[in-house]
Amino acid sequence: MTHDPPHILVVDDDRRLRELLRAYLTDNGFIVTTASDAAEARARLAGLTFDLIVLDVMMPGENGLDFTESLRQTNPVPILLLTAMGEADDRIAGLERGADDYLAKPFEPRELLLRIASILRRAGPPPAPPAVARFGDYAFDVGRAELSRDGRPVRLTSGEAALLGVFASNPGATLTRERLSRESRLGGAERTVDVHIARLRRKLEPDPKAPRYLQTVWGQGYVLRAD
């Protein structure tokens, strides 16, 4: 019996660091989803289940400490805080708010891996059910790449399922055509993404010309709205 790799949510307003962490953790066997702030992280958490959150403390708006404290009221997911503040009082504050561990910037990537492994060992094995993204009457099983509506299967082509899988892993995030093409591995020109979006809308939307779920963000790309 095999298990899916741990799914980590990286939350950091520094785009460069966020993408470096995504690449590094992916190269080391993790599934990685990213968010730029607490609001985007909440959108991710509303649609997916994660094994661990790597969370920056110093973010604009709701900071990492406040987000940790709020999240702890409803979600037991382990949290590793990242911050430039390395004083003992700062570490204690993070742990008091509900974080599982604390790593000061700058840090060695290898130490990050060791701390993640330690937290995951303490948390135990991941839950058996696969992550499921829900929007409206639909549910998309990310692990199985299967879509259902009110419990009844909705047939998808392999390309449609791959594209919807990228959206389901990034709920509420605006995704460029280039990124969608790359991560879904559709191949061909980015126009291929538009064709698959149109096909998905015909299957998902009551009115494909006024989409409720797969919406266009003009000049940027597409976004999956939960409702």
Buried (B, 14 or more C-beta within 10 A) or exposed (E): EEEEBBBBBBBBBBEEBBEBBBEBBEEBEBBBBBBBBBEBBBBBBBBBBBBBBBBBBBBEEBBBBBBBBBBBEEEEBBBBBBBEBEEEEBBEBBBEBBBBBBBBBEEEEEEBBEBBEEBBEEBEEBEEEBBBBBBBEBBBBBEEBBBBEEEEEBEBEEBBBBBBBBBBBBBBBBBBBEBBBBBBEBEEEBEBBBEBBEBBBEBBBEEBEEBBBBBBEEEEBBBBBEE
